[in-house]
Amino acid sequence: MTNRPGIPDHAAPEPRYEVLPSNKTEPKVKAATAGAGAGSVITTFSIWVIDELWYSGESPPEVPFAVVALVGLAVTTGLTYAAGFFARHVNRAE
């Protein structure tokens, strides 16, 4: 690499593409991200309900890890998919 006046040798290369200021995050991505966040809250509540319904008793109740993992996967995936699916679509000119 040759030395260029005014530009340090360790500077990042100039981009070879045009960065458009109008690139915005689509509503479907925002909704799916919010759905994933809501999934974690709903999963915690669901595990509490399962614990109270089926695993309560005199001994210290503990929901098995496999149940926690499957409920977490199902709830988070379902809410993420539903939020992304029902969010409005943006028509892009290509």
C-alpha positions in Angstrom: 0.0 0.0 0.0 1.4 3.4 -0.9 1.5 6.3 1.3 -1.1 8.9 0.5 -0.7 12.5 1.8 -3.2 13.3 4.6 -4.4 9.7 5.1 -2.8 7.5 7.8 -1.5 4.2 6.6 -3.8 2.4 9.0 -7.0 4.1 7.8 -9.9 2.0 6.7 -10.3 1.6 2.9 -12.9 3.8 1.3 -16.2 2.1 0.7 -16.9 0.9 -2.8 -20.6 1.3 -2.6 -22.9 4.2 -2.0 -24.5 4.5 1.4 -28.0 5.9 1.2 -29.3 7.9 4.1 -32.8 6.5 3.5 -32.0 3.0 4.5 -34.4 2.4 7.4 -35.3 -0.7 9.4 -38.4 -2.3 8.0 -41.5 -2.5 10.3 -41.5 -6.3 10.0 -38.0 -6.5 11.5 -38.9 -4.1 14.3 -42.0 -6.1 15.1 -40.2 -9.4 15.1 -37.5 -8.0 17.4 -40.2 -6.8 19.8 -41.9 -10.2 19.5 -38.7 -11.9 20.5 -38.3 -9.6 23.5 -41.9 -10.2 24.5 -41.3 -13.9 24.1 -38.8 -13.9 26.9 -41.3 -12.2 29.3 -44.2 -14.5 28.3 -41.9 -17.6 28.6 -41.1 -16.6 32.2 -44.7 -16.3 33.0 -45.6 -19.6 31.3 -42.9 -21.4 33.3 -44.4 -20.0 36.5 -47.9 -21.1 35.5 -46.6 -24.6 34.6 -44.8 -24.7 38.0 -47.9 -23.7 39.9 -50.2 -26.2 38.0 -48.1 -29.4 37.8 -45.0 -29.1 39.9 -46.2 -27.7 43.1 -46.2 -29.8 46.3 -44.5 -30.2 49.6 -41.1 -30.8 48.2 -39.3 -28.0 46.5 -40.8 -27.9 43.0 -38.6 -27.7 40.0 -39.7 -27.7 36.4 -37.4 -30.0 34.4 -34.9 -28.2 32.1 -36.3 -30.0 29.0 -39.8 -28.5 29.7 -38.3 -25.0 30.3 -36.3 -25.3 27.0 -39.2 -26.5 24.9 -41.6 -23.9 26.3 -39.1 -21.2 25.8 -38.4 -22.3 22.2 -42.1 -22.6 21.3 -43.2 -19.3 22.9 -40.3 -17.2 21.6 -40.5 -18.6 18.1 -44.3 -18.3 18.0 -44.3 -14.7 19.1 -41.5 -13.7 16.9 -43.2 -15.3 13.9 -46.6 -13.8 14.7 -45.3 -10.3 15.2 -43.3 -10.4 11.9 -46.2 -12.0 10.0 -48.8 -9.5 11.1 -46.7 -6.3 10.8 -47.3 -4.2 7.7 -45.3 -4.9 4.6 -43.3 -2.2 2.9 -43.2 -2.3 -0.9 -39.7 -1.7 -2.2 -38.9 -0.5 -5.6 -36.2 -2.7 -7.0 
